[in-house]
Every structure is written in structure tokens, then in C-alpha cells.
Amino acid sequence: MSFKQVRLKREHTADKKHISWLYASRLAAKKEYDALTILYPCVSVPEPVDHNRNAIVMAVLNGPLLANTKVNDPEWYLEEILTQVKKAKQLGIIHGI
């Protein structure tokens, strides 16, 4: 039910009266790709490689599976996340709806 009104909440589709979900998905993928292109490599995000239709191709990140990871110092991770969010904000990218 929440996706039925998604067109009204996205700036790239709000002004369009009739829009297919596939076209809306393509616009969303392009917007996400453009944001990743601005952020990489200054912010800790995967490297954007390309986009096509409603898909984004990103470089592989090496590391352990999250399911196998134990967090010993959660405060450090919180601070790192907030640091990355601040860097994104300085580049004009705000994560949101």
C-alpha cells in the first residue's frame, strides 16, 4: 500500500500526472547513480560503474559477510557512519525520502 503513493513523494516524479512504475524505477536508478557518482570516492560508498533501466552496477566490496561479523565497538561504527553522513552533506547529498 505504501508504494501506491510513492510518485507524490519523489521529486523526480511528483510533477507527472501519469507515470509507469518502470519509468519511475528508471528515474530513481538514475538519480541514485548520479548521487553515488558525486559521493565516490570521498564518501565510503561502493564505486558506481554504470546504470541501465532500473539497475545500478557497482564495484564489489571485499570483506566478511555481515552475518559473520561481530561488532566489538558499536560507538566507533556509529561515529564512522555519522562522519560519512556529514561528508555526504558537505557534497550536497542528503539521504531521505
RAJO-V156156 format. One record per backbone hydrogen bond with DSSP energy under -0.5 kcal/mol. NH is the residue of the N-H (numbers start at 0). CO is the residue of the C=O. Records with the same first field share a line. If there is no record, write none. Layout:
NH = CO + CO
This chain:
3 = 0
4 = 1
5 = 2
7 = 4
8 = 4 + 5
9 = 5
12 = 9
13 = 9
15 = 12
16 = 14
23 = 19
24 = 20
25 = 21
26 = 22
27 = 23
28 = 24
29 = 25
30 = 26
31 = 27
32 = 28
33 = 29
34 = 30
35 = 31
36 = 32
37 = 33
38 = 34
39 = 35
41 = 38
42 = 38
44 = 42
48 = 56
49 = 56
51 = 54
54 = 51
56 = 49
57 = 55
58 = 46
61 = 59
67 = 64
68 = 65
71 = 69
75 = 72
76 = 72
77 = 73
78 = 74
79 = 75
80 = 76
81 = 77
82 = 78
83 = 79
84 = 80
85 = 81
86 = 82
87 = 83
88 = 84
89 = 85
90 = 86
91 = 88
92 = 87
93 = 91
